Amino acid sequence: MLLSKLIYKYALVTLMSISSFCKGANILAVEPLPVLSHWKFMRTLLLNLVKNGGHNVTVFTPFASSSFNDNANYTEIDLRLNIPLLRDIDFKTDIINLIDVWQYIPMVTKANNALVCTEIDKLPLTSKYDLFLVELISSECVSHLSRVLDLPLVYISPTPMGSWMDDQVLGTFTHPSYIARLFARYRSPTSFSERIDNIYNQALIRLLYWLYEPAVDNVKPSIIFVNSHEIVEKHYPRPNNVILVGGINLPISGTLPLVSKYVKFNHSN
């Protein structure tokens, strides 16, 4: 046991020393949704790749800002989509639309293919990049550019992944007996009626997705970065290439006080 730990440590040190002499990768990134909260998470992740990884990032985004182009290794380019920027959304109406599976699946798949992916496919790009990084939306059409440029694909998911997208992208099976579907009114199905409801809706989601998603050869990702964490994520078997990076976009406010100081403060007050 001790020997295996020593071998692991030496291998890690060797890998880090070798990687320090390697050249940074040229990364192409695309933010396909005009949603500011999604973009804030993606921008933080990209800036970490530049600052901590030494990579060169070129990103197409509806929220391009020249103030972030001071770094020679990071460039934001304006991406004009055929849909308006999603700001000041009526939260109540939006949630009602999301819960209605019959309306939601056809709406997002049609919109993503017709309005988003068609514009991404028109980008005047060359194969000078080493990696393609894009947000995973409710359609795998965003992976087409990876196939055209012959680049490895990395997905970013600013929200916990949807149950039907898990199975479609990762090739897994979301068991309906204990894993609640996306937008369910319960965290986990416990009663018999909840499990019946969950089985019905998951089957319906897969059927609608099969009907409305074009049957093309989609590229499967090498890695998926998900804005979630084990303490809030549902527990289920997760492939090794799904990396939870929840909180990476939150500012560090400082170290937490020691428990002994906190207890002493409470007693004195």
Backbone torsions as a table, in degrees:
resi	resn	phi	psi	omega
1	MET	NA	-46.2	179.2
2	LEU	-65.5	-39.6	179.7
3	LEU	-63.4	-41.1	179.9
4	SER	-65.6	-37.3	177.5
5	LYS	-65.1	-41.4	179.1
6	LEU	-64.5	-41.9	178.4
7	ILE	-62.3	-41.7	179.3
8	TYR	-62.4	-43.7	-179.1
9	LYS	-64.7	-44.3	179.7
10	TYR	-65.2	-37.9	178.2
11	ALA	-65.1	-39.7	179.3
12	LEU	-66.4	-42.7	178.7
13	VAL	-63.9	-42.2	178.8
14	THR	-62.9	-43.2	179.1
15	LEU	-62.6	-42.1	179.2
16	MET	-65.7	-39.1	180.0
17	SER	-68.4	-36.5	178.0
18	ILE	-70.1	-42.9	-177.2
19	SER	-65.8	-24.5	-179.6
20	SER	-66.7	-21.4	179.6
21	PHE	-95.7	-3.9	-178.3
22	CYS	-81.0	153.8	178.1
23	LYS	-82.7	142.7	179.3
24	GLY	-64.9	150.6	-178.8
25	ALA	-81.5	152.0	172.6
26	ASN	-93.7	111.0	-172.3
27	ILE	-107.1	129.4	172.0
28	LEU	-100.5	127.0	-179.3
29	ALA	-127.3	148.5	178.2
30	VAL	-137.4	129.6	170.9
31	GLU	-100.5	102.6	-172.0
32	PRO	-84.0	-7.8	-178.2
33	LEU	-115.1	133.2	177.7
34	PRO	-82.8	54.8	-179.6
35	VAL	-116.0	118.4	-170.9
36	LEU	-63.2	-40.4	-179.1
37	SER	-63.7	-37.0	176.9
38	HIS	-65.7	-41.6	-177.6
39	TRP	-68.9	-36.1	178.9
40	LYS	-60.6	-41.3	177.5
41	PHE	-66.0	-44.5	-177.7
42	MET	-66.3	-40.8	179.4
43	ARG	-62.3	-41.7	178.6
44	THR	-61.0	-42.2	179.6
45	LEU	-64.8	-41.6	179.8
46	LEU	-66.9	-41.2	178.6
47	LEU	-65.2	-31.6	174.9
48	ASN	-66.9	-36.5	177.3
49	LEU	-65.3	-33.1	178.9
50	VAL	-76.8	-48.2	-173.8
51	LYS	-73.2	-47.5	-174.3
52	ASN	-96.4	-21.4	-178.2
53	GLY	-104.0	-15.4	-179.8
54	GLY	73.0	23.8	-177.9
55	HIS	-92.6	163.5	175.4
56	ASN	-103.3	125.4	-174.3
57	VAL	-122.4	128.5	170.3
58	THR	-118.5	120.7	-173.9
59	VAL	-125.7	133.5	172.5
60	PHE	-97.4	124.1	-175.0
61	THR	-148.9	146.1	174.7
62	PRO	-69.1	-11.3	-177.0
63	PHE	-114.3	37.7	-178.2
64	ALA	-62.4	138.2	-180.0
65	SER	-135.5	130.3	-179.3
66	SER	-70.0	-19.3	-178.6
67	SER	-67.9	-17.4	179.8
68	PHE	-97.6	1.7	-177.9
69	ASN	-94.4	12.9	178.2
70	ASP	-68.1	-30.9	178.5
71	ASN	-76.1	128.0	-177.2
72	ALA	-65.5	-20.7	-177.3
73	ASN	-96.7	5.5	-176.8
74	TYR	-137.5	126.1	-177.8
75	THR	-135.8	129.2	174.5
76	GLU	-106.2	129.2	179.8
77	ILE	-119.5	134.8	-175.9
78	ASP	-67.3	131.7	178.1
79	LEU	-116.5	115.1	179.7
80	ARG	-94.4	119.2	178.7
81	LEU	-107.8	167.3	-179.1
82	ASN	-87.6	18.3	177.5
83	ILE	-129.7	146.3	-177.4
84	PRO	-71.7	160.4	174.7
85	LEU	-63.9	132.3	-175.5
86	LEU	-89.1	93.8	177.3
87	ARG	-128.5	156.6	175.8
88	ASP	51.1	49.3	-179.4
89	ILE	-77.6	142.3	173.6
90	ASP	-71.2	102.9	-171.5
91	PHE	-61.4	-42.5	-177.0
92	LYS	-63.5	-46.6	179.9
93	THR	-66.0	-38.5	-178.7
94	ASP	-64.5	-42.8	179.2
95	ILE	-64.3	-40.1	178.6
96	ILE	-60.9	-41.4	179.1
97	ASN	-66.7	-36.1	-178.6
98	LEU	-70.2	-36.7	-179.1
99	ILE	-68.7	-31.4	179.9
100	ASP	-75.1	95.0	-175.2
101	VAL	-62.2	-38.9	-179.6
102	TRP	-58.6	-33.8	-179.3
103	GLN	-89.9	-36.9	-171.1
104	TYR	-69.5	-51.0	-175.0
105	ILE	-61.0	-51.4	178.0
106	PRO	-61.3	-37.3	-177.5
107	MET	-63.4	-50.7	-174.3
108	VAL	-73.0	-37.3	-179.5
109	THR	-68.0	-42.2	178.5
110	LYS	-66.1	-44.8	-178.5
111	ALA	-64.4	-43.6	-178.5
112	ASN	-64.8	-41.5	-178.6
113	ASN	-73.5	-40.9	-175.1
114	ALA	-82.5	-36.1	-171.7
115	LEU	-105.7	-30.1	-174.6
116	VAL	-100.1	-58.6	-173.1
117	CYS	-67.6	-31.1	177.5
118	THR	-63.9	-35.9	178.5
119	GLU	-73.6	-37.7	178.3
120	ILE	-64.1	-40.0	-178.9
121	ASP	-66.4	-19.5	-179.0
122	LYS	-87.3	-5.0	-176.5
123	LEU	-61.6	132.0	-179.6
124	PRO	-78.3	86.6	-174.1
125	LEU	-119.9	156.2	175.7
126	THR	-118.5	176.1	-177.8
127	SER	-91.9	35.7	-179.9
128	LYS	-82.8	-1.1	-176.7
129	TYR	-96.8	162.8	-179.8
130	ASP	-107.6	-16.4	-172.8
131	LEU	-155.7	142.8	177.3
132	PHE	-114.9	123.7	-177.3
133	LEU	-123.1	126.8	-175.2
134	VAL	-148.1	153.1	176.4
135	GLU	-73.3	137.8	176.2
136	LEU	-82.3	110.4	176.6
137	ILE	-97.9	-170.2	-176.6
138	SER	-80.9	39.6	176.7
139	SER	-166.4	142.8	178.2
140	GLU	-86.2	8.8	179.8
141	CYS	-64.9	-20.1	179.2
142	VAL	-69.6	-11.7	-179.6
143	SER	-85.4	-6.5	-175.3
144	HIS	-62.0	-36.4	-179.1
145	LEU	-64.1	-31.4	176.7
146	SER	-64.1	-38.8	178.9
147	ARG	-71.3	-40.0	-178.8
148	VAL	-64.5	-43.2	-178.7
149	LEU	-87.6	-5.3	-179.2
150	ASP	57.1	55.2	-178.7
151	LEU	-121.7	147.5	172.1
152	PRO	-61.0	145.0	-175.1
153	LEU	-107.3	132.9	173.2
154	VAL	-125.6	126.3	178.0
155	TYR	-96.1	147.7	170.1
156	ILE	-119.6	130.6	178.2
157	SER	-120.7	103.5	-178.6
158	PRO	-69.1	-10.3	178.3
159	THR	-128.8	161.4	171.7
160	PRO	-54.1	138.0	-172.5
161	MET	-65.8	147.2	177.1
162	GLY	-74.0	148.1	-173.2
163	SER	-62.0	-39.7	-179.4
164	TRP	-73.3	-27.7	177.9
165	MET	-75.2	-31.9	176.4
166	ASP	-54.8	-54.0	-176.1
167	ASP	-67.0	-39.4	-177.1
168	GLN	-67.5	-44.0	-174.4
169	VAL	-82.7	-41.9	-172.3
170	LEU	-95.8	-14.1	-177.7
171	GLY	75.0	23.4	179.7
172	THR	-97.4	-178.5	177.0
173	PHE	-130.5	116.0	178.6
174	THR	-83.2	106.9	-174.8
175	HIS	-71.4	121.5	-174.9
176	PRO	-74.4	-8.5	-177.1
177	SER	-77.5	-21.0	-179.0
178	TYR	-142.0	-2.5	177.1
179	ILE	-114.0	116.3	-177.3
180	ALA	-72.5	144.3	176.7
181	ARG	-69.1	165.2	175.6
182	LEU	-64.0	138.3	179.4
183	PHE	69.9	18.1	174.8
184	ALA	-70.5	155.4	-179.5
185	ARG	-85.1	5.2	179.4
186	TYR	-134.9	150.0	-179.3
187	ARG	-70.9	-41.5	178.5
188	SER	-147.9	134.0	-179.5
189	PRO	-67.9	121.4	-178.5
190	THR	-114.5	-40.5	-179.6
191	SER	-86.4	166.2	-179.9
192	PHE	-63.1	-41.7	-179.4
193	SER	-65.1	-38.3	178.6
194	GLU	-66.1	-37.5	179.6
195	ARG	-69.3	-38.5	176.2
196	ILE	-63.1	-44.3	178.8
197	ASP	-62.2	-41.0	-178.7
198	ASN	-67.3	-41.5	178.2
199	ILE	-63.2	-44.2	-179.5
200	TYR	-61.8	-47.7	-175.5
201	ASN	-70.9	-37.0	177.3
202	GLN	-66.3	-38.9	176.6
203	ALA	-65.3	-39.4	179.1
204	LEU	-65.5	-42.3	179.4
205	ILE	-60.8	-45.0	-179.6
206	ARG	-65.2	-37.7	179.0
207	LEU	-65.7	-47.1	179.8
208	LEU	-64.4	-39.5	178.9
209	TYR	-63.9	-40.1	178.3
210	TRP	-65.6	-35.4	-178.4
211	LEU	-74.2	-38.7	-170.9
212	TYR	-102.1	-13.9	178.5
213	GLU	-89.9	124.0	-179.4
214	PRO	-59.0	139.7	-179.0
215	ALA	-84.4	89.3	178.2
216	VAL	-127.4	168.8	179.5
217	ASP	-81.7	92.1	179.9
218	ASN	-80.4	146.4	178.9
219	VAL	-83.8	136.3	178.1
220	LYS	-92.2	143.4	-173.4
221	PRO	-77.7	152.7	172.3
222	SER	-80.4	-39.5	-179.3
223	ILE	-142.2	148.3	172.4
224	ILE	-127.3	120.4	174.2
225	PHE	-94.2	121.2	-175.1
226	VAL	-115.3	132.7	178.8
227	ASN	-80.4	74.7	179.1
228	SER	-156.1	177.5	-177.9
229	HIS	-147.3	155.6	-177.4
230	GLU	-59.8	-30.0	-176.0
231	ILE	-73.2	-17.9	180.0
232	VAL	-119.6	-12.5	-177.1
233	GLU	-83.4	148.0	174.9
234	LYS	-66.4	146.9	-176.3
235	HIS	-90.4	118.5	175.9
236	TYR	-161.0	159.8	-179.7
237	PRO	-58.5	125.2	-175.5
238	ARG	-121.5	129.6	178.8
239	PRO	-59.9	155.7	-176.6
240	ASN	-67.2	-21.5	-178.2
241	ASN	-86.7	3.0	173.4
242	VAL	-94.3	111.5	-176.0
243	ILE	-108.2	119.9	178.8
244	LEU	-86.1	121.0	-177.3
245	VAL	-125.7	32.7	-179.2
246	GLY	-58.3	133.7	179.0
247	GLY	93.9	-3.1	-178.5
248	ILE	-65.9	-24.2	-179.8
249	ASN	-91.5	3.1	-179.7
250	LEU	-93.1	137.5	179.4
251	PRO	-69.8	147.3	178.2
252	ILE	-85.4	118.3	-175.6
253	SER	-92.8	-1.8	-179.1
254	GLY	123.9	172.2	-179.8
255	THR	-77.9	150.1	178.0
256	LEU	-75.2	146.8	178.4
257	PRO	-68.7	154.8	177.8
258	LEU	-65.8	148.4	-178.5
259	VAL	-61.8	-38.1	-178.3
260	SER	-62.9	-39.7	178.0
261	LYS	-68.0	-38.3	179.7
262	TYR	-65.0	-43.4	179.1
263	VAL	-65.1	-42.1	179.7
264	LYS	-63.8	-38.3	179.6
265	PHE	-65.5	-41.7	-179.5
266	ASN	-65.6	-39.6	179.6
267	HIS	-67.4	-36.5	-177.7
268	SER	-76.7	-16.1	-179.4
269	ASN	-115.0	NA	NA
